[in-house]
Every structure is written in C-alpha cells, then in structure tokens.
Amino acid sequence: MKTNFVLLADAYKYSHHKLYYPNTSYVYSYLESRGGKFDQTVFYGLQYFLKEYLTGPCFTKADIDEAEVMLEQVFGRKDVFDRSKFDYILEKHGGHLPLKIKAVPEGSVVPTKNVLMTIENTDPNCYWLTNFVETLLMQVWYPCTVATISREVRKVVQHYFEQTADQEALGAIDFVLNDFGFRGVSSVESAGLGGSAHLINFLGSDNLAGPALAKQYYGAQQALGVSVPATEHSICTLLGETGEKAIFEHVIDQFPTGIVACVSDSYDIFRACEQYWGTELKDKVLARDGVLVIRPDSGDPVMTLLKVFELLFEKFGYTTNAKGYKVLPPQVRVIQGDGINYESIKEIYKALTEHQISAENIVLGMGGALLQKLNRDTQKFALKCSFANVDGKEVLVSKSPKEMNEKGEIVPSFKKSKAGKMKLIQQGGTFKTVGLAEYPELEDELVTVFENGKMVKEWGFGEIRDRVRA
C-alpha cells in the first residue's frame, strides 16, 4: 500500500488550520505516559517513524492532488481541506517538514507522568503542522508499550532466577521470554515494531520482522533474535496418535546435538512425559549432546506445568542446587507458550517456587499478550499542546477537566495536562519534568532528534539495549 503523507492524519485535523484562533503562529506540544499498568515506561520506536515517514521530502504535488480529491469526498465539501498549506511546504521547504522534535534517548526508562517528546513548528505559517503529525507520531505508544511489558517480565524473571537458581544460570535470562507474536499481530509493521521492542530486553524470538526492522532503522549489525529448531502440531500429528512416539524419536534423530523443542500435548502431554520421553526415549534423550525442550500447549498453565515437572523429575531425576531448588538434568527443559501473559508468568514462577522447582528449568513463549493484547491506554499515552504564540503573545496552554467518578462525585480528571515549555531533568536518581527555565544548572535530557525534515540524532540498537538494561 502506497503511503501518502498528506493523508496520514485523522480526518478532523484537516479543518484545524481554520479553527486555530486567528494569528496563531506557534504551537508546542508534548507526549507523555499519563500512568497506566506500570509506573515506568520504556521509550522506544520514534526513530522508526521519523525515518520511515517524516525524513526528507515527505510528499509530492501528486500526493496533494490525491488528498484533495479524497478529502472532498470525505467531507462532502471543498472548503475544509486547504491544499495551499501543503503547497506552501512543498514550495518553501521542498517538502521537508518545518518541525523540531526533541525526545528522551531511546531505551530510557522514565517514570510515568513525565514528558517523553516535544514537537514544535519552525515556520510560523505552519503552526497547524505540530498537531497534524500527532496521529502518526502518537503510534509510538505501541513499541513503547511492548518494550515496557517485555521489561516488566524480565524483572519478574530476574527476581525468580536470583531466588531459585545458581549464579551460573543467570546468563540464561536473556533467552527466557521468546517472542511468538508474529502471527498474532495486525500487520507486518506491527510485528517489526513490537518484535524489535522486545529484543531490547531479551534475545529469544521467532519473529524475524523484529531484527529486520532493528537492522534497517537502528543500525543493528547482526541477527538479534535467537531461535531453535522446533516442531508444531502438523508434524507431531502426522502419523496419528499411535505414531506420536515415532515422530518424537525422528525429531531428536534429526537434531542429535544442540537444542530442539518438541510440542508434546497433541494427545496426552502426561503420557508423552512419562512413557515416551521419560521411559522409552529416556536413554536417547540423556545421551544427546544438547537439550530437549518439551512443550505443553494446552490446559491451565500452572497446574499442567506442576504435573509435567512431577513426571519429569520422577523419570529423569533431578539435582538440588545450592539454593535448595530442583533442577532437571541439563539435557531436558520445558517451554510454556500457551496462556502466557504478565500475570500468568508471575503465577507460574510463584507456583514453581512453592514446589521447590528452580526457574532455570523453564523458558516461556509469549505471543498475543506481548504484541497485540495492549492498547494506547495500557500506559495512557497522550499528546497535548502546552504552549503557543497567538497574535504575538506567548500563551501557556493546558486542560484541566472535571469528571464524575463511580460514586457520582465531581472530581479532577487524570487527564489534566501540563502547561508551558518543558524539559526533562535527572534529579535524585530519577527523571523529573520541569519548566524550560527551571534548574538552569541541570541538563535537559530531551535531545533534538529531528529538525526541518532531517534526522539530527540517531540511536544505535546496541546503545538502546544497554540503556534499558542499565
């Protein structure tokens, strides 16, 4: 689908050039996470949107012509869309957008209710452009939210590894949460954005769109997502129920070394663990120079896993690590990829810990809950105007709505916005949003990344990953 920048906005925005008060010449807006499920937000993904949609000449005369026809049909009138606004940018700026965008470095972990990005026009005739790009740039909520969820999962994983696993096992944390979300997202673009956002926290992924985007837009020099050979049900059911054991044996014969994962719930996960893997194929599994990863894929995750581990410990035996938790032989591990989300991950690790099972026995696959089961309100992203120049006068702009709560009381809304130009500082080991003139001795953490159609600052994927890990 061809992208026409002139049409990349909500329809109502094409009327705003007339609706802004006369003699408006400057509009300054900011992006923040107003709260949400987690009290910190990872900022990631803006560079993709700037490079893909805003850098260089953004549109042509043909794009304006196309938009003029379409918007006349959309509104049923000719006096809403004013093509002269875009013709002006094309003639005066060669199609380069007269905007300045500042943002916190990508990979930064910022407490909610803080400024993450500011946008302002650099040509007084293009005051309307600042919030025209809101529709597009607001979509940065998506990679930010995926990166935030992925990071929060990593915190849970880290906690349980430190509690239940030996020190030498901590290096495996990078590979615990695997992105299974490619098929569950709404588009290839979403898969790339969300998949790359996950990769700043973990290395495990079957989503090839993620590393591809990271390489193209963030200069990643190598494949970032690591995967392993693995079966699906079409393989394990090919010979019917009576042929399942033969399929299992064929799988480990095809990969006699290294890691191989095998879905084992096609008929009876408990029979598969106890009889096939744990008895008839046990010697072959233990003789491998590698790891068999057994995958249950149905049922209640907690109860299913507890039974699976009970059977595997019984059949393969276990050692007890220095912290007193059971560990399967190194040739056997388990992966849970069904019913995985932030809440179920906490429940799984809690249950395993209560049964003295080390976190190092299991890895996880997360699909829709990582890349699709989220929205802009997960972290309550909003972009609002906070400063303007109208008729030569500077104006502090904000909203402060009242709302009715569940008790029928009129109370201030959480949607209250900030006023004035602002900067982000580090104080007391955390980020804080202040007025632009405040704390002159402290550096503004917001960096100019885009100005007048050009990238001013780019972030490499490695430094983004280092920043979020720090």
N, C-alpha and C positions, 0 to 999 in steps of 0.2 A: 504494500500500500504506500503510495507516494505521500510524503509529508509536506503539507503546505503550512509554513509557519503562521501565515496570516489567519489561518483557521484554527490555530491551537489555543483557543480560549473559550470559556463559557459564552454562550450567545449574548447574554445580557451585557457583557463588558463592552460590546461594540457601540453601546449607547452612552458610555461613560464620558467620552470626550465632550459631550453636550451637557452632561449632568453635573460635572465638577463645577464649582462656583466660578463665575467669570473672573478672569485674570489670575487663575491658578497657574503657577509656573514651576512648582517643585513639589514632588511627593516622595516621601521617605517611608519605607515600610520594613517590618522586621518579621522574622519567623521564630516561633518558639514551640516547645512542647509544654502545654499548659498543665501537665500532670499525667495521670493515666495509671496503667497497671504497674509500672515500675517507676521508682523515684529518680532514675538516671536514664539518659538517652544517649546512645552512640550516634554520632553524626557521620553519615557516610552516604555517598551516591551523587552529590551535587555535581562533581566533575563530569560524570557521565552526561547529565542533562545539558550542561554548558557546552560540552564538546559536540554532542550529537545534534543539538537544536539551536543554540544561540551563537556559536562562534562563527566568525566570518560573515560574508553577506548571507543573510537569513532567508531572503526571498527575492523574487524577480517580479517584473511587471506582469508576467503571465500568472503568477500566483495571486497578485492583486486582482487581476481580471477575473480569475476563477472565484475568488472570495466575493467579489462584487455581485456576481450572478447568484451565487449560492445564498448569500445573506439577504438579498432582496426577496428570494423565495422563502427564507426562514421567517422574516418579519412581515412579509406581505406588503412592504412599503419601501420606498427608496431613500427616505430621509434619516435612516438610522446609521447604516454603515457609511462612513465618510472616507473614501479611498484616498483623499488628499493627504490624510495623516500618514499613510504608508508611502504614498508617492514622495512625500517630503523626506522621509528617512532614506528612500532609495536615491533621491537626487542629491540631498545634502550630505549623507553619510555613506553613500554607496551600498546601502542595505545593511550596514553594520549598526547594531542597536546602541543608541546613546544611553547606556546604563552603566552604573557602577555597582558591583556586588561584592560585599565582604562576607566572610564566613569563618567560623571556627575551623581550625585544621581538621581534616577528615580523620576519623579514628578517635577523636576526642570523646571522652565520656563526661557528659555535662548534666548536672542536676536539672530536673525539670523546672519550668518557670523561668528559664534564662534565655536570652537572645542567642540564636544559633546562626542567623544570617540577616543581613540588611540589603535592601535594594533601593537605589535612588536614580533618578534621571539626571543626565549630564547636559541635556539640551532643554531649555525652558519650554520650547514648543512641544516637547514630548512628555509632559507631566503625566499624561494618561497611560504611558507605557509601563510605569513602575508596577502598577497592579494588574495591567493587562497580562503580564507574564506569570501572575500568581497561579493561574490554572495549571500551567506546565510545571513550574518550579515547586509548587506545593507537593507534587508527586514524589519529592524526595522523602516524604514521610515513609514511603514503602521500604526502601533499602535501610533507612534509619531504624525502622521498627524491627525488621528481620535481624539486623545486626544486634539490636538491643536484646531481643528474645534469645538469640544464639549465645550472647554473652552471659545472660542470666542463667541459662542452662549450664554453661561452663562453670559458673560459680557453684552451682549445686554439685556438679561432678567433682570439682576440685575439693569441695568440703568432704564428700564421702570417700574420695580416694585418700585424703590426708588422714581420715579417721580410721579407715579399714584396710588400706593397702600399704605394703612396704615401700620404702623410699624409691627403690629402683623401678617400681611400677608407675611412678608419677609421669614418666615420659610418654606413657600411652594415652594420657588425657587428650592430646591433640587429635586422636583418632576415635574417640568415644562416640561423638554425635555425628552421624552421617546424613547428608542431605539426600533424601529420597523424593524430593518435591517436584522434579521436572514435569511429570505427567499431571500433577495436581494443580498447576497454576493456570492462569487465564491466558498467558501468551508466552512466546519465546523471550520477549523483552523482560517480562516479569521473572522468568527463570534465570536470566542472566544477572539482573539486578539483585534479586534475592539470593541467588546462588553465590555470587561474589561477596555479598554482605556476610553470609555465613562463614566464608573462608577467611575472614579476618580473625575469627575466633577458633575455628577447628580446621583440620586438614582432610577429614573424611568426606567424600562426596561422590555420588553417581551422576550429578548434574553437570554435564560438560558445558552448558551455557555459561555457568558461573566463571570458571577460569578463562573462558574465551573472552568474556567482557573485561575481566581484570587485566588481561594481556593487552587488549586493544585500547582501553581507555585509561589504564593506570600503569602501563609500562611493566607489568609483571613479566619476568624473563623466563619463567618455567611453568610447567603444569602445576597448579596449586592444589587441586583436589585429588586425593588418592583413593583408589578403589581396588577391589579384589575380584577374582573370578567367583561367580555366584549363580545358583540355579534360580528358576522360577517354577511355578506350578505346571506350566506346559511341559517342562522337562520331566519333573518328578511324577507326573501322572500318565506319562506316555505309554507305559506298559500296564496300566491299571493297578488296582490295589495289590494284586499278587506279585506284580513286578517291581514294587517300590524298592525293595531291598537291592535288587539287581541294578536299579538306577543309582542308588546310593553308592554301591561299590564301583560302578562305572565312573561316577563323578570323582572319587578320590584316586582312581587309577589314572584318569586323565590329567590330574594335577597331583603327582606323587610328592611334590615339595611345595613349600610356601603356604599361604593362606587360601582356603577355599570355603565358601559359605554354601550351605545346603538347606533350603526350606524343607521342613520335615513334618508339617502338620496336614499334608494332603488328605490323610485318612485318620491317623491316630498318632499324635505327637508323643504320647506316653509310650506306646508300643515302639515307636521309632527310637526313642531314647533308651528304653530298657532292653528291647530284644535285638533290634538291628544294630544301632551304633554301639550300645553298651555290652552286647554279648557276641553276636555273630560276626560283627566287623570290628570288634574291640581291638584285637591284636594288630589289624591292619592300620587302624587309626593311630594307635600308640607307636607304631613303627615308622610313621611318616616323619619326614624332616620338615615339619610345618604345622599348621594349625587348622583343624576342622572347626568351623563356626556353625553351630546348629541353630536353625531359626524356627521358633514357633511363630505362627502368624494368625492366630485366632484365639478367642476366649478372653477372659479377664486377664489383663497383663500381669497383675500381681500374683493372683492365685495360680495361673498357668506357670509362671516362672518358678514359683516356690516348688511346685511339683516336679518340674523339669530338673531343677537343681538337686532335689532329693534323689531322683532316679540316677542322675549322672554321678553324684557323689557315691551312691551305692555301687554303681557298676565300674566306674573308673578310679574310685578312690580320691583322696584329696590330701593336701598338706595343710598345716596350720601355720600361718605367717607369724611374724614377730608381734603383731598386734592382736593375735588370737582369732583371726578370721580364716575360714576355709577357702582354699584355692584349688581349683581343678588342675590336673596335670597340664603342662604347657601345650600339649597337642589338642586340647579341647577348650572351646569357649562358646558363648551363647550370644546371639544378637536378637534384640526385640525391636521390631519395626512396625508393629501393629498397635494402634491406640496410644501412640506416643505424643505427648504434649508436655508443656512445662509442669503442669500439676501432676500428671501421671508419673513423670520422671522422679519427682520428689517422693511420691508414694512407693514407687519401685525400690528406690535406694533405701528408704526407711524400712521397708519390709525385709529386704535382704540383710540389712544391718542387724535388725532384731533377730534374725535367724543365723547370725554369725557367718554370713556369706560376704566375702570381700568384693568390693566394687570392681576389682580388676578382672572378674570372671565374665563381665558382660559389656557389650557395646550396644549402641542404640541407632536406629534409623528413624528419621522424622521427616514427614512429607508435608501434607496439607497444613498441619499446625505450625510448621516453620515458615512456609512461603505463602500460604493462602488464607489461613484462618486468623486473620488480623485485619484491621482497618485503620483509617486515619485517627479514630477515637481511641485506639489501643493506648496511644501516648498523647492523645488530644492535641494534635498539631494544628496550628493556626498561623496565618499571615495577616498582619494588621498594619494599617497606616498609623504612624505615631508623630509625624512632623510634616509640615507643609509650608509653602510660601504662597500666600494669596494676596494679590494686589500690593505686592511689595512688602508685606508684613509676615513675620515668622509666626507660625501657629503651632502650639502644642496640641496634638490630636490624640484622643483616646475614647474608648467606650466604657461605660460602667453600668451595665444593665441590672435591673432588679428582676427576680423571678419568684415563682411560687414553689415552695417545697412540698413534700408529701403530707405535711401537717396543715397545709393551707396558709402557711405564713409567707409573707413577702420578705425576701432576703436578698443580699447581694449575690450576683452570679459569679461563678468561677471564670466566666468569660470576660471579666474586666481586663482591659488591655493596658499596655504601658504607654507613656507619653514622652515625646521628645526624642532627640538623637541619643544613641546609647553606645556603650562599649561593654565588653566582657573582660573582667579582670580576674586574676587569681589572688585570692586573699585567704590566709589561714588554711592553705592546702586545698581550697575548693574554688569553683568558679562563682562569680557574682556579677550580676548586671547592674551597671550604674550609668548615670548621665555622662555624656561625652566629655564634659568639662570637669567632672569629678576625678579625684585621685590622679592628678596630672603626673605624679611620680611613678604610677603603675602603667605598664604597657598594655595596650589593647590587644586582647587575644584574637580578635576578629582580623582576618587578613584579607586584603584585596585580592580576589581571585579572578575577577573579570572586569574589564573596562573597555567600553566603546567597541564591542564586538570581538575583543581579543582576550585570550587566557593570559593572565598576569602571573599566576602562581599555580603550579600543578603539584599534586602529591603522588608519590610512588606507592605501589601496593605494599611493599615491604615496610616502609615507614608508617603507613596506616596501621598495619598489623602490629608493629612494635608499639605504636602509641596506644592502641586499645588494650594491649596486654599490660602496659605499664600501669 
